């Protein structure tokens, strides 16, 4: 229980006055007996008072010593008189009832944010807090902390989460602390807030499934004409309304967290906080696309692809991969694709290799699902098959194989019936002609080894078909298959 400042000051003042009155009364009694005894007893009273004052000073010094690392907290105590310092842990562990009994209401608690930092050291930039610690403990804390928020919402999703107190208190507390100048508070509470929103997304999805099932059951009950069925329809409709109200309340909580915390922290000076925001935003848009997969939310993903830190850009690209890899979501991405296509293409030249590779994979997904990339764009992207960075070259090789080699149709045959071996030879010949033509047009004749290496994973079946390749190379002019020029034959020999 936390006493109020006025109550604490009054109790101390009354205790001092009581001790003073007792001293005076004892002195008066002794005066009636003996004046010399009175003087001696008054001296002894003074001696007894001195240690008492000294003990108070010792207590005050020890209390200040426990918080000596926070000079600001000491100043706050001086300004506010005899208010005792409490920690956030003490406030939270006492709960709502203890705060109300002691007269410390929640709004008054938030009105004094100094309470939360009164025992926090000022030199926090030089101290490693759990989220940034390396090693097993840092990973364990991050995992357990996120799991705690998820389990909290999962256990409270049916009743407590809608009581109007828990979520309001938690969201308000996280909003205040995520805006703190203390990096540890800002980082930790931002992570808690976005994970809280992700957990609320799960609750909203569960409610949506419940609404959909109830609506289907309501439609079935409409086909029945019995009086009992009418009562069931009313009960089902009441349940649907209740579920819709709960979902609206959950969406309101998500909107408060997004506007109160995300919009302030997605451009935080700390890159770890920006990474957290972008990673969770991609998850929200994928899981709850009806609410988050709109241009008003996608723009943040596009803006942060220009971030100066490669980790933030990487989180944006990975989040977009999850969206473009889900076919039902593609129609909602058309405007975003047209607006930020040039930026995504330029990111293949990113100085960070991982960002360049993942961006190439993103463009590979886009090429398979839409025709937004122009021939000029493909010409620029396909040149990366000659890159010295093998992961980037291999991804560009996949794009080359899917764009040019996998869609090539074999030359039409005048014969009505051809065997399977002949059909395979025609398909291989058509693909080989396309590959040789691409190599000649690129005019990078000294990099044929890079071309083979980039196609080895996805087009290995074509490059390893020695029998068909040699037969095409050695075929005579009387064959019905289109022949190779001398330049193409030279390149084919080099490929082999």
N, C-alpha and C positions, 0 to 999 in steps of 0.2 A: 504494500500500500504506500502511495507517495503522498505525503502531506503537502498542503499548499504552502506557499511562501509566507503568507500572513499568519497562518496557524503555527508554523515553525518559529517565526520570530516572536509571536505572542507567548508561546510556551517557554522559550528561553528567557524572555523578560520577566515572566512571572516567577520562574525558578530563582532568578537572581534576587528579586525583591523579597521572596520568602526567606532566602538565606540571610539577607540583610536585616530583616525584621527579627529573626531569631537571635541574631548577634546582638541587636540593640536591647531586646528584652532580657537576655541573660546578663548584659552589662548593667541594666537598671536594678536587678535583684541584688547583684553583688555590691552595688553602691550603698544600698541600705545597710549592709552588714559591715563593710570595711572599705574605706576609700583607697587605702594602699592595695588591698586585694583587688579592688575594681580596676586600678591602673594596670596591675599585673595581668588581670584577665583580659582587659582591652588589648594589651600588647599581644597576648596569646591569640586573641581573636584575629588581630591583624596578621599574625604569623600564619594562622589557619587560612585566611583569605588569600594570602600571597601564593601559596602552593596551588590553591583552587584556580586563580587566574593563570598561573603558570601551566596548569594541566590543560586549561582551555586553549592556551597558545600552542601547547604541544600537539593537541588534537588538530587544531586548525593547520599547523605546519605540516603534520602528517597527511592531512587530507589534501593540502596543496601539493605536497611532494608526490602523491600518487598521480596527480594531474600536472606535474611540473612541465611535461613536454608540450603542453598546450597553453601558451601564454595568453592567447585570446580567451580561452575558457576562464582563466583567472580573472581577467578584466571583466568578463561578463558577471562573474560572481560578485566582484566589487561593486558593480553598478546595480545589481539586483539585491543587494543586502545579504540576508542569511539563507537564500535559496540553496538547497542542497543539490549537488550534482548527481544525476542518475544516468545510467547507460540505457541504450536502446534495448538491450537484452532484458534488463530489469522491467522496463515498461511493457514489453511484449509478453513476458512470462506472467505478469500479474493479471492480464486479461481485462476485459471490458468492465466486469463487475467491480473489480478493485479500483479502477480509475474512477468509476462513478461514485463509489462509496467515499473515496477520499476527496471528492470534489474536483478532480482533475478531468475535465471533459476532453473529448477527442479533439474538438476544434481548438481548445486552449493549448493542447499538446502540440498541434501543428503550428500554432502561432509562435512557438519558441523553438525554432530549428537548432538553436545552440545546444539544446539538451542532447541532441543526437551526436554532436561532435565534441562535447565537453571533455571526453576522455580520449579523443582521437589525436595522435601525434601530428604536429605540423609538418614534419619532414617526411610526408608520405611518399613523395616522389622517389626517395631512396630506399623505400621499404617494399619488398615483394609481397603483395597480397596473393591469396590463393589462386585467383584466376590466371595470373601471369607467371606463376611458378612453373618451372620446367621439371620434368621428371614424372615419376608415377603418381606422386601426391597431387600435382597440379591437374593431371588428367582425371584422377579419381574424383577430386573435388568438383571439377566441371561436370562430369557425368552425373554424380550424385545430386548436385545442386539442381540441374535441369530435371532430373528424375523426381526430385522432391516437388517442384512446381507442378509437374504433370500429374503426379499422384494426388496432390492436394486438390486439384480441380476435379479429377476423376472421382474422388471420394465424396466431394461436395456437390456434384453436378445435379443431383435430384432434389435437393432441398436447401441446404445451407447457402449455396451460391446465389439463391434468389431471396435471401432474407433482408436484403437492403443494407446490411451492415458490413459483412465480411469483405465483399468485393469493393465496396466504396472505400472502406478503410485501407485495404491493400493497394488499390490503384492510386489513391491519394498519397499514400506513403511512398510508393515507388516513383510517382511523378515528382515529388519534392526531392527525393534523394538522387534521382537520375539527373537532376539539374544542379547537383552540388559541384563546388569547385574542387572537392576531393576526388581524385581520379578513381580511387578504389570504390567509393560509393557509386560514382557515376557509371563505372564499368559494370559492377556487380548488379546494380539495380536495373540497368538497361537490359542486361541479359535476362534477369528475372521477368521483366515486363514483356519482352518479346516472346519468351517461352510461355508466359501466361496467356498471351494472345493466341499463340499456336494451340494451346490446350483448349481455349475457348472455341477455336475453330472446330476442334473435334467434337465438342458439345453441340455446336450449331449443326454439324453434319448429322449427328445422332438424332437431333430434334427434327431435321428435315426428313430423315428416313421414317421417323415415326409419323410425321404429318402425311407423307406419301402413302404409307400403309393404311392409315386411318381413312384417307380419302378414297382409296380403293375399296375398303370395307364399306364405306358409306354409299358408294355407287352400287355395290351389291345389294345392300339393304333397301335401296330405292326400288328395286325390281319386285320386292315382296310387298304384298298388300295387307298383310295381317296387322292387327292393332299392336301386337307385341313388337313387330318390326318397326313401327313408328316410334315407340319408346326407345328402341335401340338406336334409331337414327338420331334422335335428340341427344342421347348420351354420347354417341360418336361425334356429333357436331360440337358438343360442348368440349370434348377432349381435343378436337382439332383446334378450336379457338384457344384453349389453354396452351397447347403446344406452340401455336403461332405467337402468342404473347411472350412466352418464354424465349423463343428464338429472337424476337424483336428486342428483348431485353439483353440477350447475349450480344447481338449485333451492336447495340448501343454501347455496351462495355468495350467491345473491340474498337469502335470508332473513337471512344475516349482515349484508349491507350495509344492508338495510332496518331491522333492529333496532339495528344499531350506529351508523348514520349518519342515516338518514332520521328515525327517531323522536326524535332529539336536535335535528335542525336544521329540521324543518318549522315550528317555532315560534321560530326564531331571531330575535334582535332586529333583524337586518338584513333589510329587506323583499325585497331581491334574492334572498337565500337561500331565503326562503319561497316566492317565485315559482318558483324553479327546482324545488323539491320538488313543488309542486302541478302544475306543467306535466308533469313526468316521471311523476307518479303517474297522471294521466289517460292518458298514453301506455301505461303498463304495463297498466292495466285494459282498454284497448281491444285491444292486441296479444296479451296473454296472459291472456285472461279466465278461463281455467280455474283459474288460481292467484290472480289479483289481484282479479277482479270478485266480491268477496264483501262482506258487510256490515261485516266487520272492517276492510276497507280503505276502503270507501266513506264510513265515518263521518268519516275525516280530511278528505275533500272537503267534507262537510257542515259540519263545525266551522269550517273555514277560510273559509266563505262569510260568517262574522261578523267577518272580519279588519278591522282599522281602516284598512288601506291598500287603495285601489281596485285597484291592480295585482294584488294577491293574489286579491281577489274575482273579478277578470276572468279570471285563469287558471283558477280553479275552474269558472266558468261555461263557458268555452271547452272545458275538458276534459269537462264533462257533455254539451255539445252533440255531441261525438264519440261518446259512449256512446248517447245517445238517438237519434242518427241511424243507428244500426246495428240493424236489426230483430231479428236473432238474440240480441242482448244484452238486449232489453227485459224478458223475464221475470225476470231477476236484479235489476232495478231497482225492482220494485214496492214493497218495504219502504222503500227509500230515498226514493222519491217521496212516499209517504204521510207519512213522518216530516219531510221538509224542504220539503214543498209550500208551506206558509205562508211560509217564509223566502224561497223563490224568488219568490213573488208580491209580497212586500214589497220585494224588490230592484228591481222596476220603478220604484220611487220613489227609487232611489239618487241621491245628489247628483252622482255621476259619470255623465255622459251615456252614455259607452260601456258602462259596466256595465249601465245600465238598458236600453239597446238590445239588448245580447247576451242579457240575461235574458229579454226579451220574445221573442227568437228561440228561446230554449230552451223557453219555455212554448208557443210555436207548434208546436215539434216534439212536445212532450208531448201537446198537444191532438190531433194527427194520429195518434198511436199508442196512446192509452189514453183512458179515460173518467174519469180521476181528478179532473178539474176539475169543480166543481159549477156550476150556473147562477149562483149568487152570485159565484163566482170569475170567470166570464165577464163578468158585468155590470160588475165592477170593472175588468177588463182592457180591455174594449172602449171604455171612456171615454177611453182614451189616444189614440184617433183625433183628438181635439180638442187634443192637446198642441201646444205651440208649437215643440217640437223635432221637426223633420221626420223624421229617421231613426226616432225612436221612434213617431211617428204613422204612418209608412208600414208599420212592422212590425205595429202594432196593426191597420192597415187590412187586412193579409194575414190576420190572425186573424179579423177581421170577415167578410171575403169567404169564407174557407173554412168558417166556422161558420154563417153565416146565408144568404149569397147563393149559394154554390156548391152547397148541398144542397137548395135550394128546388125542389120538384116543380111543374110547371105544373098548372093547374086541369084537371080531367077534362072531356073533350069528349064530348058525346052523339053526335056524328057518327062514323060508322065510318071514314071516310077524310078526312084533312085534309092539305093540301099542306105542303110544307116551310116556306114563308114564314109560314103561319099558326101552325105549331108554334113557330117562332122567336119570333113575336110573343107567344105565350102564355108562353113561358119568360121573356122580357124583362119582361112585365107582372108575373109572379109575383115576380121578383127586385126589381123596382122597388117593389112593395107592401111587401116585407120591409124594404127600405132606408128607405122613408118612415116606416114604423111604428117602426123603430129610432130614427130622428131625432126623431120626436115624443115618444117615451118618454124620451129623454135630457134633454129640456127645456132644451137649450142652443141656442136658436134663432138666436143671433147668431154661431154658429160653423159655419155651413154651408160656408163656404169651406174651413175646415180639414178637414171631412169629405170634400169632393171631392178635396182635395189628397192626403189619406191613401189614398184608393182609386184614385188616378190610375194608379199603376204596375200594380197587380194587377187592378183592375176597369175599366181604361180602355176595353175593348171595350163594356161596358155603358154607360158614361157618354158615349161618343162615338157611340153609335147614335142619331143625331139623328132619322133617319126614323122609327124605331119609337117613340121617345119622343114625338115630336110627334103621331104617329098615335094613341097612347094618350091623349094630352092632349086631342085634338080629337074623339075618338070619341063617337058619340051614345049615348043610353040604350038604343037597340034592339040594340046590339052584344051578342054572347054573352059577351064578356070582362067581368070584373068592373070596374065603373067606379070612379073616384076621387072622394073627397069634395072639398069645396071647400078644406079645409085642405091636403089632399094635393096638390091641383092647384096651390095657392100655393107649396108647398115645391118641387114639380117645376119650376115656372117659375123659382124661385130657383136650383135646381140647374143648369138650362140656362143 
